[in-house]
Amino acid sequence: MRKERSFGVRDLRERSGRVGLGTLAATLLFLGTLQTAHAQLGVTTFGIQLKPVIPFGFFEPITTLEQGTLASTVELKGGLAFGMVVRTGLTKAISLEVGIDQITRRYDVALSNDTNDYHGSTQIRFVGYELPVTCLVYIRLGEKTWMNNALGLSMDFYPSDAVRNFDSGQVYYYRRNWAQLGIVGNIGVEYRTERSGYFYLGGTFHRPFQDLALAEVTWADQYQNYRPYRMSKFLSGSYLTVDLRYFFHEDPDKARLRKARSK
């Protein structure tokens, strides 16, 4: 084997009232956003994160390979990402987040041959590393609760290929590139305490700009001196995670805060 998702006074008054209420609501929302952003100005905080990978049908977690009487499926069953993140309040409206994560994707692989009633299966893991950089905007929901929205890019690294042998078969993942770029978007809610840090719950969508790897599934015909029959197909690296984060408490950088306020 080889190795390697209509008009009148009353109506006018009613409309004026609705316009006034709408304007007031928009103004309050805007002021609340400024207050929230101001609270982050000059703060640099360090956090840790745990992100279970969630298989989701919209992102095509199942890849099918066929060749004659041979058929195989490669299905993303989940995984886990973990790492750390640094958040810096740049201005009154924008924060920057930079992180580093290790991610392990877990796949189930099934192989069958109709002619001799062969069925085989195995699991394989594919490990990568990510360096995401995102811009963050937050909106205040309550006294200590905020909603976060972030968008940015991630540089993804794959140090090696992956291979797994099983009865009369083999699955091999050839990484598409050693490094590639992807887009990252997330949304979440966090609870901020005065001295005990921030607690965050959210979700992230990660989509590489290129395929993750070439999956090659091989069946060895034992009745023909183990002659190999190979099937291959590219795998998408898109995934969805549930994000659990904790940010340690940090006081604002007073010098940078004074400088920003004077502008």
DOSEMI-526856 format. One line per 4 residues: for each residue x, y, z of N, C-alpha, C, O. Coordinates in steps of 0.001 Angstrom, whole numbers. Atoms other than C-alpha are relative to their C-alpha. Last residue first. Example, Ala and Ser with C-alpha at 12.3 -4.5 7.8 and 13.67 -1.06 7.14 Angstrom:
-820:-1190:-60:13670:-1060:7140:-770:1090:730:-261:2198:899 ~ 890:-1190:0:12300:-4500:7800:900:1200:0:1936:1181:665 $
***
This chain:
188:-178:1449:-8587:62736:21491:-1387:539:-302:-1727:753:-1465 ~ -353:-1363:394:-7980:63336:25202:-206:266:-1470:-172:1421:-1896 ~ 1047:-927:-427:-9890:60196:26175:279:1429:-454:-649:2203:-687 ~ 1171:200:854:-7563:57991:24098:-1107:977:360:-1808:1463:-528 $
-331:-448:1344:-4448:59395:25788:-1193:-108:-925:-1439:797:-1723 ~ -24:-1466:-6:-5951:59029:29265:267:554:-1393:-340:1547:-1793 ~ 1371:-458:-182:-6843:55365:28570:-71:1522:-4:-967:2093:-626 ~ 658:94:1307:-3383:54624:27165:-1431:493:74:-1944:1057:-892 $
-644:-936:924:-1765:55936:30339:-686:-20:-1356:-964:1031:-1932 ~ 405:-1376:-269:-4272:54199:32631:610:1000:-973:-58:1955:-1367 ~ -1275:-694:141:-3899:50718:31109:-282:1493:102:-780:2093:-850 ~ -350:-747:1213:-7182:49333:32371:1413:560:65:1941:858:1136 $
335:-1416:-101:-7280:46737:35207:419:727:-1270:1350:284:-1943 ~ -1117:-919:189:-7209:43035:34302:-510:1424:149:-1601:1742:-326 ~ 216:-1418:-273:-9491:40180:35386:1288:788:-209:2361:378:234 ~ -468:-432:-1310:-8857:36832:33712:-198:1505:167:-152:2258:-805 $
-1002:-1057:53:-10949:35894:30715:360:431:1420:-518:685:2244 ~ -138:-741:-1252:-12791:32543:30664:1136:1001:-165:2253:630:-525 ~ -1196:-804:-272:-14088:31005:27489:-29:577:1414:-1086:807:2002 ~ -13:-280:-1435:-16450:28239:26379:1300:734:308:2391:213:76 $
-1166:-604:-641:-17138:28159:22652:-235:258:1487:-1234:865:1873 ~ 569:-673:-1166:-19496:25767:20874:1180:490:827:2065:-290:1180 ~ -339:364:-1376:-17906:24959:17530:-901:713:999:-1471:1762:701 ~ 715:-838:-957:-18817:24830:13852:373:-462:1407:476:-1660:1670 $
561:602:-1205:-16637:23400:11072:-661:1061:872:-450:2260:689 ~ 933:-866:-736:-15350:23960:7576:-548:-718:1227:-799:-1923:1203 ~ -430:-166:-1381:-12306:21890:6526:-922:855:840:-574:1207:1967 ~ 161:-1372:-460:-13787:20530:3338:420:93:1463:172:-818:2252 $
849:-245:-1164:-12372:17196:2254:-60:1487:311:953:2185:266 ~ -399:-1080:-898:-10978:16390:-1195:-1038:193:1109:-2238:13:900 ~ 858:-1176:104:-11695:12982:-2711:473:1042:1010:955:713:2093 ~ -432:-1212:-703:-9825:9726:-3287:-954:1156:-269:-1617:1207:-1306 $
981:-1052:269:-10478:6105:-4176:437:1229:779:956:1119:1890 ~ -8:-1278:-720:-7799:3402:-4402:-1113:923:-468:-1437:981:-1654 ~ 978:-820:730:-7909:-297:-5289:-199:1290:810:-608:1258:1971 ~ 659:-1172:-599:-4805:-2179:-4084:-967:688:-964:-650:870:-2140 $
-54:-1108:965:-3981:-5761:-5246:-761:1205:560:-1901:1046:996 ~ 120:-1297:-686:-3660:-7935:-2171:211:1186:-946:882:2163:-615 ~ -1322:-300:-543:-2507:-11003:-4153:60:1397:614:1053:2111:479 ~ -867:-333:1135:-5716:-11036:-6120:1361:486:498:1892:1502:49 $
129:1082:976:-8013:-12795:-3636:825:256:-1247:911:-610:-2118 ~ -804:1139:-426:-6770:-10554:-807:-79:-1175:-969:760:-2076:-935 ~ 708:1225:376:-8062:-7505:-2618:866:-1212:328:1845:-1499:-360 ~ -940:994:509:-6563:-4522:-731:-741:-1312:-241:-1261:-1915:697 $
391:1361:-344:-8977:-1604:-346:983:-964:-643:1295:-835:-1827 ~ -530:1112:795:-7642:1933:-266:-527:-1329:526:-557:-1580:1730 ~ 393:1255:-639:-9273:5162:917:402:-1146:-927:77:-1135:-2114 ~ -163:1164:875:-7566:8431:-33:-319:-1265:797:312:-1553:1814 $
216:1269:-688:-8731:11648:1631:90:-1135:-1010:-668:-1168:-1980 ~ 466:1018:937:-7187:14764:105:-103:-1314:759:894:-1836:1261 ~ -903:1095:332:-6934:17492:2737:-620:-873:-1087:-1816:-788:-1364 ~ -859:385:-1113:-8435:20694:4112:1054:-1023:-419:2247:-834:-182 $
331:1283:-606:-9869:22202:969:1025:-358:1072:2183:56:1015 ~ -309:1156:837:-9126:25871:402:-438:-1273:715:-786:-1258:1896 ~ 196:-408:1385:-10408:29220:1741:313:-1127:-981:-37:-1038:-2158 ~ -1223:-226:763:-10784:27645:5184:-324:398:-1439:-1364:17:-1976 $
19:516:1369:-14140:28123:6938:1321:305:-701:1603:1470:-980 ~ -1333:-99:596:-14491:28518:10707:-40:-646:-1387:-430:-1804:-1534 ~ -29:664:1305:-17843:29209:12325:1355:271:-630:1780:1419:-753 ~ -909:-456:1055:-17690:29997:16038:-198:-820:-1264:-361:-2039:-1213 $
-232:950:1077:-20239:29759:18851:873:614:-1070:854:1828:-1273 ~ 319:-414:1369:-20800:31433:22184:225:-1114:-994:301:-2288:-633 ~ 600:1138:695:-20511:31275:25965:-413:461:-1390:-1126:1454:-1531 ~ 513:-140:1372:-18190:33639:27862:-562:-1322:-514:18:-2387:-303 $
418:1344:381:-17318:34188:31538:-772:88:-1312:-1730:854:-1421 ~ 1144:104:906:-15345:37349:32314:-267:-1468:-314:661:-2260:-477 ~ -158:247:1418:-12990:38042:35231:-1306:-97:-762:-2369:256:-250 ~ -209:1423:281:-13348:37601:38987:80:-320:-1476:33:-1493:-1847 $
-1337:440:-368:-12894:41189:40150:321:-1441:-378:1456:-1888:-212 ~ -890:-1111:-316:-15822:43228:38893:1430:-461:261:2379:227:-114 ~ -28:-295:-1425:-17652:40408:37136:999:1124:263:1812:1449:-603 ~ -1200:-631:-542:-18448:40281:33456:-162:287:1490:-1132:918:1910 $
368:-576:-1295:-20932:37847:31933:1278:518:648:2236:-231:840 ~ -906:141:-1120:-20407:37085:28263:-513:727:1237:-1206:1740:1148 ~ 436:-818:-1126:-22655:36351:25320:981:-216:1141:1404:-1342:1402 ~ 124:571:-1329:-21581:35000:21973:-471:1006:1024:-675:2181:721 $
971:-787:-755:-21133:35411:18257:-156:-657:1359:-124:-1882:1473 ~ 611:559:-1204:-18335:34166:16051:-947:987:649:-870:2194:420 ~ 1047:-859:-541:-16898:34528:12593:-571:-625:1253:-777:-1837:1312 ~ 558:375:-1297:-13644:33145:11192:-1068:1005:406:-851:2212:304 $
810:-1068:-587:-12308:33164:7637:-672:-515:1263:-1085:-1673:1333 ~ 1433:249:-143:-9478:30891:6529:-699:1199:606:-54:2102:1140 ~ 781:-1059:-623:-5884:31066:5294:-1471:-383:53:-1971:-1079:-831 ~ 1021:-601:851:-3579:28132:4603:-846:975:806:-891:924:2035 $
665:-1146:-625:-403:26518:5932:-1015:562:-979:-765:588:-2184 ~ -549:-75:-1348:1226:23130:5225:-650:1130:784:-869:1013:1990 ~ -1118:-924:-152:-1078:22742:2277:518:-76:1431:-198:-480:2347 ~ -12:-779:1241:-3595:20186:1010:1178:976:-9:1867:1122:-1019 $
302:-1415:-230:-2794:17699:3788:119:767:-1311:1028:520:-2103 ~ -1098:-829:470:-2806:14143:2484:-379:1466:218:-1315:1961:-411 ~ 314:-1411:218:-5188:12094:4607:1272:730:-414:2216:847:367 ~ -1150:-915:-72:-4708:8336:4264:-487:1410:-307:-1147:1637:-1321 $
439:-1360:302:-7265:5610:4910:1188:919:244:1877:825:1260 ~ -797:-1090:-550:-6264:1945:4678:-645:1326:-371:-1208:1466:-1456 ~ 177:-1370:473:-8004:-1319:4032:935:985:676:1607:685:1662 ~ 25:-60:1470:-7942:-5102:4250:-176:1412:-541:-579:1583:-1692 $
75:1292:678:-8693:-4943:8007:-217:153:-1501:-1277:604:-1936 ~ 994:897:-586:-7661:-1492:9216:-92:-1238:-876:629:-1348:-1867 ~ 220:1289:644:-4816:955:8653:-1092:-770:728:-1240:-657:1945 ~ 547:1031:-896:-4856:4643:9638:-256:-1264:-812:-913:-1213:-1852 $
235:1306:601:-2901:7544:8157:-537:-961:1050:-185:-890:2227 ~ 535:962:-969:-2611:11287:8830:-303:-1304:-723:-760:-1285:-1866 ~ 1117:783:505:-508:13919:7047:-512:-917:1119:37:-939:2221 ~ -267:1284:644:1685:16326:8978:-1265:-578:-614:-2372:-101:-366 $
-1389:457:-42:2156:19747:10580:272:-1292:-751:1412:-1531:-1149 ~ 164:1446:-97:-1148:21295:9485:1386:-635:-65:1973:-708:-1145 ~ -1201:787:263:-1239:25062:10066:-292:-1482:219:-986:-1860:1164 ~ 93:1378:-469:-4179:27455:9859:1237:-782:-427:1720:-634:-1549 $
-1031:758:690:-3868:31229:9605:43:-1393:612:307:-1552:1804 ~ -798:949:-763:-7164:32702:10721:1048:-633:-908:743:-1038:-2030 ~ -704:1011:774:-9057:35737:9543:802:-907:923:1138:-545:2050 ~ -1416:-150:295:-11621:38034:11118:545:-1145:-824:-205:-1881:-1465 $
-292:491:1342:-15130:38641:12333:1482:214:-276:2051:1242:91 ~ -1370:-134:485:-16476:39174:15849:141:-606:-1389:-557:-1557:-1739 ~ -28:415:1398:-19813:39779:17524:1400:246:-533:1956:1327:-344 ~ -1181:-241:823:-20149:39944:21307:-215:-499:-1415:-840:-1538:-1630 $
-20:862:1175:-23245:40299:23482:1177:396:-875:1412:1580:-1112 ~ -278:-580:1314:-22762:41770:26938:-118:-1072:-1081:125:-2256:-847 ~ 72:931:1121:-24058:41002:30437:184:732:-1321:-425:1777:-1548 ~ -1290:672:99:-23135:42764:33675:81:-955:-1182:979:-1795:-1244 $
-985:-668:-848:-25859:45375:33981:1387:-617:-123:2392:94:-140 ~ 421:-194:-1384:-27779:44039:31034:1108:643:796:2101:1108:237 ~ 1319:604:-165:-27631:43508:27271:-567:216:1395:-1785:272:1560 ~ 405:291:-1365:-24692:45746:26372:-1426:-521:47:-2333:78:-531 $
1220:-743:-322:-23475:45461:22816:-461:-420:1389:-497:-1605:1720 ~ 854:521:-1058:-19976:44324:21801:-1149:952:295:-1009:2168:162 ~ 939:-1059:-375:-17837:44657:18674:-946:-583:1036:-1372:-1730:902 ~ 1132:298:-872:-14760:42470:18116:-815:1253:286:-261:2308:593 $
470:-1274:-547:-12172:42454:15354:-1328:-245:702:-2209:-925:176 ~ 1363:-482:246:-10575:39044:14837:-218:1374:608:401:1739:1608 ~ -32:-1424:-345:-7105:37476:14483:-1361:573:-374:-1735:550:-1547 ~ 1063:-920:434:-7044:33657:14510:247:1423:493:723:1640:1607 $
-341:-1314:-543:-3797:31613:14741:-1050:997:-487:-829:1659:-1500 ~ 625:-1204:564:-4814:27981:14247:469:1246:734:638:1248:1953 ~ -187:-1141:-904:-3106:24602:14712:-506:1261:-688:-380:1407:-1903 ~ -474:-1258:559:-4023:21284:13132:143:1057:1076:-261:867:2224 $
-378:-1049:-944:-4588:17634:13966:518:1230:-734:1284:1122:-1691 ~ -832:-927:764:-6465:15076:11877:241:1231:864:-702:1912:1265 ~ -49:-1366:-533:-7874:12035:13661:956:844:-838:1993:368:-1301 ~ -1258:-692:252:-8902:8736:12099:-108:1427:528:-1174:2041:471 $
15:-1426:-327:-11547:6176:12978:1372:593:-262:2391:-86:-136 ~ -1028:-452:-920:-12097:2746:11448:-242:1459:343:-1167:2075:-184 ~ 137:-1362:-514:-14497:687:9380:1139:311:958:1781:-586:1504 ~ -1042:-379:-954:-14672:-2438:7263:-184:1439:448:-781:2242:-269 $
316:-1239:-718:-17372:-4254:5344:1101:256:1028:1423:-604:1848 ~ -1008:-532:-919:-16778:-6941:2702:-486:1304:624:-1039:2161:-65 ~ 624:-297:-1285:-19768:-8723:1197:1025:460:1047:942:106:2223 ~ -385:1053:-954:-17671:-10205:-1622:-488:269:1419:0:-324:2381 $
-239:1284:652:-19061:-8375:-4633:353:-1120:980:26:-2282:741 ~ 1212:804:190:-20672:-5525:-2717:279:-1389:-546:-506:-2307:-311 ~ -96:559:1346:-17387:-4088:-1398:-1166:-962:-187:-1253:-1981:498 ~ 740:1227:311:-17566:-1816:1657:222:-398:-1454:507:437:-2312 $
-344:512:1330:-15499:882:3402:-744:-1308:-230:-794:-2161:656 ~ 599:1312:290:-16446:3053:6397:318:-389:-1439:304:460:-2331 ~ -193:444:1382:-14404:5946:7858:-583:-1399:-149:-270:-2296:633 ~ 313:1414:164:-15407:7827:11007:120:-351:-1475:-409:357:-2333 $
791:524:1121:-13642:11165:11426:-256:-1495:170:594:-2235:665 ~ 152:1449:-100:-12327:13157:14417:-961:-493:-1087:-2079:8:-1206 ~ 1236:454:646:-10971:16684:13965:-40:-1519:50:974:-2178:-184 ~ -25:1386:442:-8330:17803:16475:-1366:-348:-570:-2367:-331:145 $
1280:630:315:-7780:21527:16891:232:-1417:-491:1113:-1671:-1313 ~ -213:1305:623:-4921:23316:18635:-1363:-622:-237:-2213:-616:654 ~ 788:1191:-334:-5529:26968:19229:600:-1240:-631:1228:-1182:-1688 ~ -716:1166:511:-3716:30317:19294:-721:-1242:510:-993:-1365:1704 $
-11:1264:-722:-5518:33596:19717:930:-1021:-604:1493:-813:-1679 ~ -999:850:641:-5566:37275:18863:101:-1284:808:235:-1243:2031 ~ -288:1280:-640:-8568:39438:19693:995:-786:-840:841:-906:-2055 ~ -714:964:832:-8844:43125:18869:252:-1264:805:676:-1205:1959 $
-1019:784:-697:-11372:45487:20390:615:-985:-979:-4:-1354:-1977 ~ -591:1198:586:-13299:48222:18652:981:-652:965:1778:22:1616 ~ 974:834:706:-15739:50968:19629:541:-1347:-437:-239:-2219:-822 ~ 1260:51:-730:-14055:53227:22183:-1008:-941:-649:-2052:-1226:-62 $
682:-1289:-3:-10684:52350:20681:-1267:-135:827:-1490:-1147:1491 ~ -757:-939:826:-8128:49538:20827:-575:1410:51:156:2376:270 ~ 902:-1086:366:-9421:47403:23727:763:1079:-744:1552:1806:-141 ~ -488:-1347:-268:-7109:44376:23662:-1021:1025:-452:-1459:990:-1602 $
912:-1047:473:-8191:40727:23931:534:1364:425:885:1570:1587 ~ -302:-1287:-612:-5642:37895:24189:-907:1047:-621:-949:1187:-1843 ~ 337:-1186:778:-6769:34323:23481:362:1236:807:231:1254:2031 ~ 73:-1239:-765:-5757:30844:24608:-236:1173:-934:-31:1076:-2144 $
-1124:-910:107:-6093:27287:23427:-196:1223:861:-869:1183:1892 ~ -272:-697:-1255:-8504:24444:22895:1223:893:-184:2073:647:-1040 ~ -1019:-1043:117:-10179:22760:19964:184:650:1361:-778:838:2105 ~ -204:-917:-1111:-12037:19462:20112:1109:987:-332:2166:616:-841 $
-1381:-352:-273:-13492:17000:17685:77:978:1151:-899:1209:1865 ~ -217:-954:-1084:-16688:15920:16094:1470:301:150:2259:143:-782 ~ 807:362:-1165:-17982:13072:13959:160:962:1169:-551:851:2169 ~ -480:-762:-1148:-16787:14239:10544:-930:-254:1185:-2121:48:1122 $
941:-865:-719:-17788:11468:8167:666:684:1189:1285:39:2035 ~ -872:-656:-978:-15749:9714:5463:-853:1054:691:-1288:2012:53 ~ 459:-1277:-554:-17867:7276:3491:1014:478:1034:1554:-296:1824 ~ -552:-409:-1281:-16653:4474:1220:-611:1322:429:-949:2152:-415 $
618:-1228:-507:-17980:2481:-1683:573:299:1376:822:-600:2180 ~ -526:-532:-1251:-16399:-230:-3848:-713:1289:381:-1031:2101:-488 ~ 756:596:-1107:-18450:-2043:-6464:495:467:1371:-57:87:2404 ~ 536:1313:306:-17199:239:-9211:-859:-519:1133:-1829:121:1539 $
-740:497:1155:-15403:3151:-7588:-452:-1429:-275:-77:-2356:442 ~ 475:1205:680:-17242:5291:-5064:915:-342:-1172:1429:535:-1865 ~ -914:410:1060:-16295:7901:-2448:-517:-1299:-604:-952:-2194:121 ~ 207:1335:564:-18800:9747:-251:977:-256:-1143:1170:597:-2010 $
-564:65:1350:-17960:12698:2016:-105:-1436:-488:282:-2367:218 ~ -192:1329:569:-20125:13334:5090:502:108:-1439:-99:793:-2266 ~ -974:770:-778:-19771:16524:7190:288:-1384:-572:1252:-2029:-159 ~ -376:1225:695:-21431:18636:4493:1043:-814:775:2175:-952:313 $
-1390:-128:414:-21514:22044:6228:557:-1283:-611:1775:-1444:-686 ~ -106:-1083:976:-25315:22207:6413:1419:124:-548:1609:595:-1669 ~ 279:437:1355:-25365:18792:8118:171:1058:-1062:511:731:-2199 ~ 1231:-670:415:-23667:20015:11302:-218:-281:-1474:675:-51:-2289 $
358:373:1371:-20997:18119:13249:-1350:597:-361:-2303:490:410 ~ 1355:525:157:-20182:20154:16404:-241:-377:-1463:-233:508:-2319 ~ 432:-62:1397:-16517:20683:17344:-1344:-704:-143:-1516:-1838:304 ~ 392:1262:621:-16016:21253:21093:-506:220:-1429:-1278:1145:-1684 $
977:-79:1087:-14314:24593:21820:-277:-1387:-581:453:-1832:-1467 ~ 240:1392:356:-12387:25195:25075:-1151:-14:-997:-2208:560:-733 ~ 1231:416:666:-10950:28647:25723:13:-1486:-318:1057:-2087:-573 ~ -145:1375:462:-8426:30436:27928:-1333:-444:-588:-2386:50:-184 $
1043:987:-236:-8247:34182:28373:382:-1378:-485:1295:-1537:-1296 ~ -381:1322:490:-5806:37061:28736:-1086:-1004:350:-1632:-980:1453 ~ 262:1129:-887:-6928:40660:29136:317:-1317:-692:177:-1446:-1908 ~ -553:1172:669:-5820:43986:27739:-131:-1175:951:406:-1155:2059 $
-85:1270:-718:-7994:46886:28836:597:-1070:-903:122:-1284:-2018 ~ -1197:84:-821:-7400:50437:27594:177:-1291:760:1096:-1400:1571 ~ -1121:-804:454:-10928:50944:26343:1174:-105:967:1022:100:2171 ~ -1073:868:456:-13207:48056:27362:1252:768:-405:2310:162:-574 $
-436:836:-1112:-15605:50118:29515:1159:-902:-390:1911:-1342:481 ~ -858:-791:-867:-15742:52736:26784:543:-838:1155:1670:-645:1611 ~ -1303:-90:633:-17103:50122:24381:977:751:885:2145:374:984 ~ -625:1308:-29:-19915:49324:26769:1400:46:-573:2349:-482:6 $
-368:266:-1385:-20764:52950:27345:722:-1326:129:1698:-1452:869 ~ -1159:-822:-328:-20650:53623:23624:478:-268:1423:1678:-348:1685 ~ -1149:562:691:-22971:50674:22967:1265:772:324:2316:179:566 ~ -397:1211:-722:-25382:51861:25643:1213:-650:-628:2088:-1162:70 $
-704:-415:-1208:-25384:55309:24088:460:-1202:815:1542:-1200:1403 ~ -1290:-566:389:-26249:53836:20689:822:392:1224:2016:105:1301 ~ -842:1111:429:-29005:51640:22141:1395:486:-352:2389:-147:4 ~ -400:742:-1193:-30446:54602:24026:917:-1167:-347:1884:-1445:363 $
-973:-810:-741:-30421:56710:20870:505:-733:1234:1701:-731:1525 ~ -1268:46:721:-32093:53975:18833:1087:766:738:2237:333:807 ~ -568:1340:-164:-34796:53562:21468:1355:-108:-681:2301:-674:-133 ~ -489:140:-1367:-35391:57314:21614:662:-1356:220:1716:-1450:849 $
-1231:-785:-114:-35625:57564:17839:616:-138:1383:1831:-264:1529 ~ -1050:684:752:-38121:54715:17733:1326:723:100:2376:104:270 ~ -411:1172:-758:-40172:56241:20521:1122:-748:-702:2064:-1225:-70 ~ -721:-429:-1193:-40241:59604:18778:497:-1167:820:1629:-1150:1304 $
-1318:-456:419:-41136:58058:15430:833:399:1205:2019:83:1293 ~ -778:1172:350:-43979:56121:17047:1408:383:-411:2374:-281:-37 ~ -339:737:-1211:-45259:59218:18792:860:-1207:-290:1811:-1502:433 ~ -1055:-757:-671:-45033:61250:15607:438:-714:1271:1620:-747:1613 $
-1247:233:711:-46974:58542:13801:1160:723:660:2270:197:743 ~ -424:1377:-236:-49674:58554:16445:1332:-280:-679:2219:-917:-111 ~ -507:111:-1362:-49863:62328:16412:530:-1404:292:1568:-1586:927 ~ -1290:-673:-43:-50139:62406:12622:619:-103:1386:1827:-298:1524 $
-996:861:619:-52851:59777:12709:1384:616:89:2378:-65:340 ~ -251:1146:-884:-54817:61816:15218:1079:-916:-564:1972:-1370:151 ~ -730:-440:-1181:-54441:65037:13240:355:-1176:904:1471:-1273:1414 ~ 865:-782:-852:-55291:63424:9999:781:340:1242:1905:-112:1460 $
-573:-1185:-628:-53550:61475:7264:-1056:727:722:-2133:895:151 ~ -950:414:-269:-55011:58526:6365:751:1104:682:1130:962:1845 ~ 2311:-2141:-464:-22114:24475:5141:-1994:2996:189:-3143:2946:626 ~ -6:-1431:-33:1526:9047:2932:-1416:522:538:-1628:1730:647 $
-31:-668:-1295:1935:5703:2554:-49:1503:-212:464:2021:-1204 ~ -672:-1278:46:942:3631:-480:-96:712:1344:-1124:633:2016 ~ 824:-1202:0:0:0:0:857:1251:0:2026:1217:385 $
***
